[in-house]
Amino acid sequence: MAEALVNLLVEQLGSVVYHHTSEGVKLVLKAKKDVDKFRSTLKLIQNVLHDAEKKQVSDPAVRDWLVELKDVSYKMDDVLDAWNTEIGKREAEKQETQGSDVEVRFSLRSNCICLDRLNEVTHRYKIGSAIKDLNEELTQIYVDKNKFSFQSIMPAAALNVEQPNPRRITSSFVDVSTICGREVEKERLVSELLGKESPGLVIPIVGMGGLGKTTFTQSVFKDARVQAHFDIKAWVCVSDPFDVIKIAKEILEHVNGIKSQDSSNVLQILLEEIEKRIKDKKFLLVLDDVWTENQTEWERLSLPLLMQSCAEGSRILVTTRNQGVARMMKATSHMIILEKLSHSDSLKLFNIIAFWDREQDKSNKGFGDIAEEIVRKCDGLPLVLKTLGSLLLHKQTIREWEEVLNSETWKVKVVQEEVFRPLLLSYYDLALEDRSCLLYCATYPKDFEFDKEILIKQWMSQGYLNVGENREEATQGREVFAKLIMRCLFQDFKQNALTKEIIHCKMHDTVHDFVQYLSQNECLTMEATGTHGTETSSANDRVRHLTLMSAHDGPFPSFISKLANNKILRTLTTFGSRITAIDSDLISQLKRLRTLNLSCNDICQLPEEIGDLIYLRYLDLSDNRNLRRLPESLCNLCNLQTLRLDFCECLEKVPEKMGKLINLKHLHVNFCRSLEYLPKGIKRIRNLRTLDGDPSVHCSEVAEALTLGDLRMMNQLRRLDIRISRVGENAASEAEKAELNQKLHLSYLRLILSDIDTNSGVMNALRPHENLESLVIWGYKGSTWPNWMTTSYLTRLTAFHLCGSQFSVLPPLGKLPSLKVVRLFLFGPEEIGAEFYGVEEETSLSFPSLETLYLGRLWSLEKWELGGKAEEDSSNSQMKSISIMPRLSSLYIQSCHRLKQLPDFLLQNASLQNLFIEDCYSLGRLPDEFISRIPNVTISETSYDPIFKGREIDTEYTF
């Protein structure tokens, strides 16, 4: 972490004085000279940091030296932040004065202009003085480095040598270990699951960390035989601590099939609800990653007793590192112990990853001999084999492979677990910003399901994504995320079922232990038990990222305000908590926060002091369902980049002066049902990238509301939601003012058309730029489609969703050359015919790029034919000679009750890999030849017997 922090700081120092000396913020005490000196000293230290980072793993004295260096670097980063914030405020006030008749100033809690000026001078003096003091501290650290005989090394990562872009992430990396060396154990476990023993049989899967227990169990859980055998299936990540309420709630959510926000916290009520749902059903429950050997806690959950009400053959699978857990559950007779992989299976797994798309190198004896040696060092652990295999995938020469084989890291003795050594090899090979992003994951609990976009925005808030002027931080964040996946540092991916984009993932327990080990002096996790809390990681007064777990109903725990490190905290986040209030005194102590995550609590209001957190970049208040208003002081957060308010169902209003949030890039207000509109002041935020949610942008007559015309100057938007209701006479004119066709960066557009018969004039005026990649339309009731949807204008459109709409004919989507995903959902036409394919003279292809087609709840749909009503007409004979959907790989059809048959071109499609049909009672039996050539098939609730073939098909999707 020190190397990445110093590298970032050197770059900041190189630009800050040059960029700002002409901006009217003149610091005293020769600030430029002091900054230049600090940077020069830091660069001298930077030369030895690569060596120091490696030595600190086994040398406590080096570790302490690096802690001192990080401490000074963080302090300087804070000073630069104060400097930049001061300049940002002045620039914003200057722009506001020039662009409006009314000057909007940031509140500095001063009622006197003279006092405000005095505060400004005092603030500048403090900044200059702090830089001078930090120079003295850094000089001493530079002198102290001579005690350690560091080698001067500047690795490629430190020099910012451009890293190759990660290869496209494919499913071959998701469950690769399941095909290597576990066939016997898998068949034994499947046999146990399909047996007829009494209900409630507990089967533990036991093995050390890194052996692949979870991946192995997932492969069995998703097996088509298992999926077809059980009526209800639930997978619950338990981890440590063993929270019976949380476990019971998750089980209930799975058996209900929906996530409940209002389930009880009374265990008995939860267990009774579970029993009702699973009674007389064949139930499979997986408890993943169980640690507790506490018999009392296990008995409180009453699972063996509950399972007695299930049908015969119900089962509980448990994964654990500890055989003591199996003994506590009295389940040792059915225990399956996973051993390390044999050398041949290890080599097979390693080669699949390391030589992926490199068949020529695989046959090279030089690479092969080194692979044999490295595999022996991996000691049969799938996690290590995957991690090192993915590391060497990006090493193209034998010399680079030899460097990994002969690395001194293999000899490191002082490490918490043996498996950490190969993980260190992969860690040190990462680019500096990638390391920082990886270590930040230690702020999350074990077994947590990361949301990719949220994680990236938190990396942004910490300043880890250092990019040039022509690159977006979010773009680099996605590249970093992809690299960490390619290095097998993330796993258990969840993809959008339609687009196949990875949207969620987890981190292996052992990798999580590893990142906690490396970040133990900076990240602290505390359980909110009693009045003092329980630390689950070592604490010191230099902790900068604090995670609070399991704070129950009530105000923010008081012991937090007594921690010695509050004033330097950069992250404060809560998980599994129901906090109702935050003390203003606590907020006043958290002046250096960059990331504040208070999501999923019961906060009713925020203190005015929240506006004092002027360095805050990320604020997450989502899922606080009793939060009604935000304080006006929130508008003082001039550095805020991301504000998440999703699922704040009672939120009635947001501050009118939100235009003062000049650095805001992402505003999320999804499912804020009480929020009628966003304030007009938001139009001043010219750097906004994301504006999504139900109230987002209206075509409205409300004077205070943000309207379509206010979007005109917001040309940095990437993601936008627009709601159009109560269309007036000037609606088309207002829509034209938005100038969507000028927003060349806009990649995602959602149009929500509520309770209106949308006229074509409005829709034509909403024509987006041709660069648009995803389009979602809800509630369209027009008789015709806008001009820009009847041609091939949207040449880059890859995803189209049409939902909750009423229309007679579909748009000619087959004309769009890049379209990969089409989703038609809720209502729709009686038939799909020729117009859908967009066929014209000399057309040879229709839907040339389409990979996924989803039809859901099209209750009126009866006919799906090649040419519709005119199919027999000679003028449509060309339809039979063109290629339709040649790349279609996934077809989903749900709740199309009247649909009688599939068109011939689909039955002849050779590329189809996944077929999912559910609740289509009128659909005739599909030909056996068609079914036999599709690898993965799920057909249920139709006029004939269910068919389950291949792997389970995921039907989760997002908009």
N, C-alpha and C positions, 0 to 999 in steps of 0.2 A: 504493500500500500504506500510506503514512503516514497518509493521510486516513482510511482505514478503521480503522486501528489506533487513532488518536487518538479517533475517534468512539466506538469500543467502550470505550476506557479512560475517557472522560468519563462514560459511563453506569455503569461499574463503580464509579468513585469516588463517584458520587452516591448509591449504595446501600450501600456497604460499611460506612461508619461507623454509619449509621442502623440497619443490620440487626444489627450485631455488638457495639455498645457494652454491651448488656445481657447478653451471653453469657458473661461471666466472663473474657474475654481483654482485660485492660486494658493498653494499650500506654503506654510512658513517653514522655517528651519531647513532651507535648501532641500526640499523634498526630492527633487529630481536627482540630485547628487547622491542622496542616501538610498534611493531606490536602485540606481545604477550599481552602487557598491554592493547592496544586498544581492542583486542578481548575479554579479560577478562571482561572489563567494559561493552562491548556491550552485553555479555551474561547475565550479571546482569540486564541490562535494558530489555533484551529479555523476562525475566520472567514476566514482568508486561504489555507487549505490547498487549496481547489479551484483557485485561480489558481496557487498554487505547484506543484501536481502537473503542470499543463500546461506551465509554464515550465521545469521541470527537464529536459524532454526535450531542449531545446536550450541550456540554461544550466548548465554544470558547477557553478558556485558555488551555485545554488539546489539542485542535486542534493546537494551536500555538506551544505547546511543541513538538508535533509530527512533525510539519513542521521543527522545528530546528533540530530534530533528523534525519529526512530524508535528510536535507541539508548536515549535516556532513557525513552521510552514503554515499550519492552520491559523495561527495568529495573524500572519501576514496576509493570508487569504481573506480574513475578516476585515483587515484594514483596507485592502483593495475593494472589498465589497462596500465598505462605508464610503469610500471615495467615489466609486461608480454610482452608488445610490444617490449621493449628494448631487452629482452632475445630472443624473437622470431626472431628479425632481425639478431642477432648474430648467432643463430643456423642456420638460412637460408643461411647466407653468408658462414658459415663453411661447410655446406652440399654442397653448390654450388662449393666451392673451391675443395672439395674432389671428387665431381662427374663430374667435367668438367675442361677442360684446361683453360677456360676463367672464371674468377671470376666476378659474377654479383652482384654488391653492391646496396643497397638502397640509393637513392639520399638524402643527408641531406643538399643540397644547400651549399656545402663546397668544395672548390677547393684545399684545403691543408690538407694533412694527419695529420699534427700536429694540425691544427685547429679542425679537426674532432675528434681527441683524447681529445682535450680540451673541446669540446662540450659534449663529452661523460661523462667526469668527472663532468662537471657542471650539466648535466642532472641528474646524480646519486645523486649529492649533493642536488638538488632541491627536489628529491623524498624523501630522508631521512628527510630533513627539514620539508616538508609538513606533513609527518607522525607524527612528533613531535608536530607540531602546532595543528593537528587534535586531538591528545590525550588530549590536554588541553581543547579544545572545548567540547569533549565528556565527560570529567570529570565534567564539569560544568552542562551539561545536566543531568548527573546521579544525581548530588546533587539536581537539580531542581525537579526531579521526586517526591521527598519527600513531595512536596506541595499538592499532589493530592490523597494520601491514596489509591494508586492502590492495587488491590489484585494480589498476585502472582499466575498466572495460566499458565500452559503449555498445550494448547490443543493438540489433536492428530495431527492436521495439522502442528503445529509448531515443533512437535517432529518427523515429517516425518514418522508417522505411515503409513504403506502401505495401500492405499485406494483400495477397491475392484474395479476390472475392470468394466467399464460401460457395461450394458447389450447391446445386439445387438439392434441398432436403427431400428425400423420398422415403417411402415406407420401408425400404430395406434397412433403415437404421432404427426402426421403432421397436421391433420385437425380435431382433436378429438372434439373441442368445437362446431363444426358445427352440431353435432348430439344431442346437449343438449339445449333444450329450445328456439330454434329459428324457429321451424317449421311453425308457423303462419306467422311470418314476411317473411320467405323465400317464401312461396306460394303467399303472397301478392305481393312481389317484382317480382317474375317470371311472375305473371299475368300482372303487369304493363309493363314489358318488351315485352311480347308477344302481347300486345294490338295493336290497329290500330290508335291510336291518331297521330296527325301531327308529322312530323319529328322534332327532336331537343328537345324533352321533356327532362327536367333536373330533375333527381330524387336524392335528397340528402339523405344520410344515416348519421344520427347524433347521437352522444353519447360521453360520457366522455372517457378519456384515460383508456385503460384496459378492455373495454367492448366487444372487439372482432369485431369491425366494418369491419376491413380489412378481417379477416378470414371469417366472414359472407358473405361479398360481393364476396370473392373468391369462396365460395361454390355455389353461384348463377351463377357466371361467367362461372364456369366449368360444370354446369348442362347440361346434354345432350340436353335438350329441347332448352336451350338458345344457345348452340353451333350450333345446326341445324338451328335455326331461323335467325341468322345474317350472312351476307356475309363476313363482315370484322369486326374484334374485336381487340381492342387495350387497353392495361392497362398501365397507366402512373403514376408513383409516383411523386407527386408534391412537398410536404413538404414546408418548409420555407427557403429562400425567394421564392416568386412566380416569377420564371424566364420564361418569355413568349417565349424567343428564345429557351431555353432548352426544354420546354414543346412541342413547335411546332416541333422541331427536332425529339423528341421521338415519337410523333404521326406519323410523316412522315415515320420514320423507321418501325413502326408497319404496316402501310398501304401498304408500299412497300414490306414488308416481309423480308427485309435485312437491316443490319446496314450500314449506309452510313458514310464514313469518310470525304466526300467532300461537304456536304450539305451547303447551303448558311447560312450566319448570318443575312441576310436581312429578316425581318419578313414577309413582303408582298410576297416575292418570295416563302417562305416556305408555307404560307397559300394557295397560288395559286396551288402549287404542291399537297398539301393535297386535295384541292377541286377536282383536276383532278382525283385523285385516288378513292375518295369516291362518286363521282357523280353517282346518280341513283343506288347506292348500299345501302343495309340495314346495317347500321353501328352502332356498340356498342362501346362507349368510356367510360372507367372508369378513373376518376381522383381521385387518392387515396391520402388522407391526405392533404386536402386543408386548409390553415390557413388564407389567405388574405381576408379582407373585402373591399379591394380597388376596387371600381367600375371601375375606369379608367383602371387598369391592366386587369381586366376581359374582358372589352370591347375591349382592344387591341388584345386579342386572337381571337375574332370574332367567337367563336365556335357556338353559336346559329344561326348565319347567315350562316356559312359554312354548318351546318346540314340541312339547307333548300334545299340544292342541293342533299341531299341523298334521298333514297327511303323512302316511308311511313313506319313508325314504328321504325325509327332510334332513338337511346336513348343515353343520357349522364348520367352516374352514378357518384356521388360525395360523398366521405366519408370525414367527418369533425367532429371536437369536438364542433364546434360553430354554433348555429342556425343563428347567424348573417351572416355567409357565405351563407346559404340558402336564407335569405332575400335579400342579395346583388344580388344573381342570379335570384331573383324573382321566386323562386321555392318552396315556403313553402306549397303550396297546395298538392304537391306530396311527401312531406318530410316523411321519415320513421324514427322514433325516437326509438333507441334501449334502452331498460330499463335494469336494473340489473336483473340477473337471479333469479328466485324464489328459495326458500330454497331447494325444492325437486330437481330442475334441477341442482342447485349448488352441492348438495350432489352426484347426479349421475355423474357429470363431475369429481368431486374430487375423487370419488371411482374408476372410470375407470382408473385413473392414479396412485393413491396411492396404489391400490390393484392389479395392473397389474401383472398377473402371481402369485398372492397370494390369491387364492380363500379361502384357509383355514383361513387365518387371517381375511378376510372380514366377515366371519361368527362368529368371536370371538367378544363377546359383549364388551370386554374391548377396543379393537381397535375401534369398532363401536361407542361407546359413545364419545370417544375422537374426532373421525372424525366429529361427529355432532357439537361439541363445536368449533373446528377449522373452520369448514365451516361457522358457524355464524360470526366468526371474519373476514372472507373473504368478507362479505358484497355483495355477488352476482357478483363479478368481475371475469370474466373468466381468465384473466391474472394471478390474485392472486391465484385462485383455481388451475390452472395448475402448477404455480411455487411451491406452497406449497405441492401439490400432488406429484410432482416429487421429492421434498426434502424428504418427508416421505416414498416414495417408497424405499429409501435406508436405512431407519431406521427399524430395524428388531424386536425391543422389545417395549413393552408398555411403559416402563420407558423412552425410547428415545422419544416417541410420547408425553409423558407428559411434558418433558423438552421443547419441541417446544410450546406446549399449554400454559405453564406457564412462558415463556421467558419474561424477563424485556423489551425486544425490543418492545413488544406490547404497552408499556406505554410511549415510546419516544414521546415527543411533538414537539420538534423543528426539523421538517422535512419538506421538500418542498411540498410534496404531501402525502396524507394519504396512498396511495398505496405503498409508499416506505417502510413502516414498515415491511410488510411480505417479501418484496424483501430483506431487511436487514437480515432477518432470514436465507434466502437461501444463501445470500452472505457470512455471517459469518460461514456457514457450509462448505464452499468450502475449499479445500486445498490451502495453501498460494500461490503456483505458479498459481493455477487456478484463484485466485482473481486478480493477476497482469495481467494475460492474458485478463480477462474480462474487467478490467478498461482501458486497452490499446485501446479497441474498441471506446473509447471516442474521439480518434483522427480521426475517420471517421464521415462523415456527416450523418444526419438522412436519413433513407430509402435507405442507400447504400447497394448494393448487394456484400457481402463479397465473395472473392475467398478463399476457405479453405487453399489451399497450400500457397498462398501469405501471408495470415494472419499468418500462422504458421511460415513462414520464418521471418516475422517481429518480432514475439515473440522471436525467436531465436536471432535476432540481438540485442534485449534489454537484453538478458541474463536471461529471465524468465524461461527457460526450463533447470533446473539444474539436470543433469542426471549423472549416474555412467559411468565408462569407457566402460562397455559392452552394453550400451544402446544408441540408436540414438536419437538426439534431435527431429528430425522430427517424430519419432515414438511416443515420449511422447507428442509432439504437437498435433498429431491426437487423442491421448487419452484425452487430455484436451478439445479439440474441441468437442469430443463425450460427455464428461461430461457436458459441457455447454448446449449442445442440450438436454441431458436427464433432465437437470434442467429447461427446457423451457425458457432459456435465449436467444436462437436463434429461429427463425421461418422462414416461407416462404421458405422452402427448395427447391432447384433444384437438381434433381438427374440426373446422367448419365442414359439416358433412357435404355441403354443396361446392364450396370453393377449394376445399382441401387445405386451406391455410391453417397453420398451427396457431391456435389462439390461447391455449392453456397448457401448462406442463407442471411437473413436479421435479424435485431434486432428490436424488438417492440419499438415504439416511447417512451413509458413510461419507458422501460428498458434503452433505450438510455439516457433519462433524468436522470435516476437513476445513471448510471455510470458517467455521466457528473457532477452530484452533488457530488459524492464521489471523483472525480479527479479534482475538480474545481481549485485547487491551482497548478496543474501540467500541465493540458491540456488547450490550448487556441485555439479557432477558430476565424479567422479574415476574414471578407469580404473585398476584395480589391476594395473599393470604394473611389474615390477622391485620395488625396495625403497622407492621414493619415490612411486610412483603418478604418473599423468598427468592433469592437470586438463583438462577439456573445457569448462569455463566459468571466467571470471575469478575469482580468489580474493582475499579480504581477511579481516582479522581480525574482521569483523562478520557473516560467513556464519552463518546460523542453520538452514539446511536442507541436509544433506549426503547425497548419493546416491553409493553405491559400486557400480561396475560391474565385472563379470567377475573377481571374486576366485576363484581356483581352489582346489582341495583344499588344506586346511591351516587354521591358526588365522587369526583376524581380522588383516588386514595391520597390521604394527607401526607403519607411518608414520602411521596415523590418530591414534594416541595422542600424536603429536608436533605435531599441528596446534594453532595458537595459539588457535583459536576453540572448542575442545572444550567449555569450561565454559558457553558460551552457546547451544550447539546445541539446537534444539527438535525437529528431525527427523533421524533416522539411518535410512537404508533401503538395502537391497542388492537388486541385480537381476543375474541371470545369474551367480550366485556359488554356490560349494559350500564355504562356511566350516564348519569342523569344531569350532571352539572359540572362546570369547571370553575375553580376558584380564580378570581382575578389576580390574586397575589402570585399564584403559580404561573399564570401567563406572563406576568411582568418579569419573571426570572428567566424566561426562555427567549431572550433577545437574539440569540444566534441561530434559531431554528431555520432550516431550509425546507424540511419535510414534516408536515403534521397530518397524521392519518387518524381521524376520530370516527371512521365509518362504523356502521352497524352497532351504534350505541342508542341511548334514549335521551339524548341531549335536547332540552327544550329551548334553551337560548344560550348565546355566546356572550361573554363579557365584552364591554367596549374596549378593553385592553388588548383584544385580539389585533387591533389596528396598530399596535406598537411593534408587532413582529415584522418589521420592514424588510428583513432579509428572506422572508418566507417565499419559496417558489412553488410549493405543492401543498394544497389544502384539500383534504378529502372529508366531506361531511355527509357522504351518501348513506342512505339507509338509516338516518335519524328521523324516524317517522313522526315525532312530535315537535320537530323544529318548525316554528312558524315564521320567524323573521330573522334577518341577518342585521347586525348593527351597522350603522352608517360608517363607523370607523374602519370597516373592512376595506373601504375604498382607499385607505392609506397604504395598502400593501402594494407598493409600486413595483416590486420585483416579482409579484405573483405570476406564475406561468400557467398553472393548472388549477382549476376550481371544479370540484366534483360535487354535485348536489343531487345525483340520481336517487330516486325513491324517497325523497323528502316529501312525503305525501301531504303533509299539513302546511308546507311552506307556501305562504300567501303572497310574499313580496320580497324582492331583492332590492338593495339600495339603488336609488336613482342615479347616483354619481359614479356608477361603475365604469364610466368612461375614463376615470382617473387611473384605472388598472392598465397602464400603458404597455406593460410587458405581457399581459395575459394572452396566451396562445390557445388554450383549450378550455372551453366552458361546456359542461355537461349538465343537462337538466332533464334527463329522461324520467318519466313517470312521476313528475311533480304535479299531481292532479289538481292541487288547489292554486297553482300559480297560473294566472290567466295570461300574463304576457311578461316579456323582458323589457327593461327600461330603454328608452330611446338613446340614452347616453352611450350605450354599447357601440354605437356607430363610430365613436371616436377611436376605438381600439383597432387600429389599422393592421396590426400584426396577427390578428386572430386567425388561427388555423382550423379550429374545430368549434362548431356551434351546433350542437345537436340536442334533441329532446322534444317533448310534446309542445311546450309553449314557444320554442325557439323564435322563429320569425313569422309574423302574421301578415296577411293582407287584411288590415284592420282599420277602422275609423277612429280607434282610441288614440287620442293625441299623445299620451305618454308612452305608447307602445312602440317597440322596435318593429318597423315595417319593411316591406320589400324594398322600397326606395332608399332606405338607410343602408342597404348593402352595397351601394354604388362604388364607394371607395375602398371596400374591404376586399382587395384583390389578392390577398394571401391565403384565402380560405382553401382548405383541402377537403373538409367534410362539412356538409350543411344540411340541416333539416328545415323545411318550409311548410307551414300549415296555412291553408287557404280556406276560410269559412266566411259566410255572409258576404258574398261577392257583391260589390256595389257597381255603380256605373263606370267608375274610373279604375276598376280592377286591372284591366289590361294595361292601361297607362302606368299604373303603379308597378306592375310586374316588369314592364320595360325598363323602368328606372333602376331596377336591380342590376341590370347589365350582366346577367349570368354568362352571356356569350363572350364576355371579356375576361372571365376568370379562368385563365389558362391553367392554373394549378389545381382547380377543383377536380377531385377524383371521385368523390362520393356525393350523391345528391338524393335526398329522400323528400318526396312531395306527398303531403298528407292533405287530402281534399275532403273536408268534413261537411257532410249534410248539404251538399250543393250539387246542382247540375252544372258542372264546369263547362263554360263555353270555350270554343276552340281559340278565341282571341287571347284569353288568359294563358292557355297552355302554349300557344305559339310564342307569346312574349316571354315565356320561361325557358326558351331554348338555351341549353347550356353550351359551353365551349366544346368543340369536337374532341378535346383531350379526355373527356369524362370516361371513367372506367367502370363505375357502378351506379345503377339507377334503380331506385325503389319508388313505386307509385302505389299509394293506398287510396281507395275510395273513389276511383275515377268513374264517372257516370256519363261521359260524353258520348255522343253518337258517332263522332269521327275522331281520328287521332291527329295530333298536331303534325305539321309538315315535316318537322325534324325527326319524327318517328316513323315516317313512311318511306324514307330513303335510307341510303347507307351512310348518312352524314356522320353518325357516331362510330367512326372507324376503329376507335380504341376501346369501345365498350366491351367489357369482359363478363359482367354480371348484370342480369335484369330480373327484378322481382315485381310482379304485378299482384296486388293483394286486395281483397275486400272490395272488388270493383264490379260494376255492371256495364256490359257492353255487348254488342251483337257480333262483332268480328274482332279478331286479334290483330295487332299490328304485324307487319311483314318482317318479323325478326330474322328470318332466314337470310336476309340481305347483309346482315352485319358480319364482317369478316373475322372479327376477333372475339365474338361472343362465345364464352365457355360455359356459362351457367345460366339457365332459365328456370325461374320458379313462378308458377301460376298457382295462386292459393286463394281459396274462399270465393264462392260464387263463380261468375264467368259465363261463357256461352254454352249453347246446347251442343255445339260441334266444333271440332278443329278441322279446318279445311285448307284449301289451296292458298288463301291469303296469308296464312301463317308462315308458309315456306318462302314467300317473297320471290316466286319464280317469274322471270320475265324472258323475253326472247334471248336466245344465245346463252342462257344460264345453264351451267353444267354442275354447279354445286349449290346446295342449300344448307345452311348452318355448317359451314366448313370447319369451324373450330369447336363446336359444341361438345362438351365432355360430360355435363351433368344436366339432367332434365327432371324437374320435380313438379308433379301435379297433385295438389292436395285440396280436399273438400270442394271439388268442382261438382257440386251436387246435381247440377242440371246437365252435365256433359253426358251425352248418349253415344255420339259418333266421333270417332277419331279416324279419319280416312285420309288417304293420300291426296285426293283432289276435292274433297268435300262434295257438295251437291252437283258440281259440274264434272265430276270425275269421268263420266262416260262420254262427255263432249269431246269431239275430235280435237278441238283447240287445246285441250289439256293433255293430249296424249304424250307431250314432252315430259310430263311429270314422271312418267315411268322410266324415262331414260336418264334422268339426272341422279346424282349421288346426294342422298339426304342424310345428314348427321353421320358422316363416315367415321368420326372420332368419338362417338358417344360411348362412354364407359360405365356410367351409372344412371339408372332409371328408377325413380321413386314415384309410386302411385298410391295415394292414401285417400280413403273415404270418397271415392268417385263411385257412388252407389249405382248409377245408371249405366256406366260404361260397359259395353258388351264385348268389345274385342279390341285388340291392338292392330295397328296398320301393318301391312305386309313388309314394308321396308324395315320395320323394327324386328320382326320375326326373322328376317334374313341378315340382321346386323351381326357381323363377326367380331366386333371390337368390344361388345358389352361384357363388363367384368362384374358388375353388381346389379342385382335386380331385387327391388323391395316392393311388394304389393301387399296392402293391408286394407281390410274393410271395403272390398269392392265386390259386393254380393252378386252382381249381374254379369261379371266377367266370366266368359267361357273358359274352359280348360285350355291351357297353352300347350303347344306341341312338345312332346318329349324331346325331340331333336333340338329344339330351341333351348329348353331348360338344361339339357345335358352339356351344352358347350359354354355355359356361364359358370365361372368358378364359385361365386357367392350368391346364393339365392335365399330369400326369405319371403314366403307367401303364406298369409294367414287370413282368416275371417273372409273367405271367399266361398264360392259355390262348391268347391271341392276340397279334399283333404290338404292340410298344411304341408308345406315343403320347406325344410331347413337344410341348407347345403353350404359347405365351406365355413368361413368365419362369420361372426355376428356383424351385421351391417349397422353402422352408426347412423341414426336419423336426426341427431342434433344439428341445428342450424341457427344462424344469426342473420340479422338484416344488415 
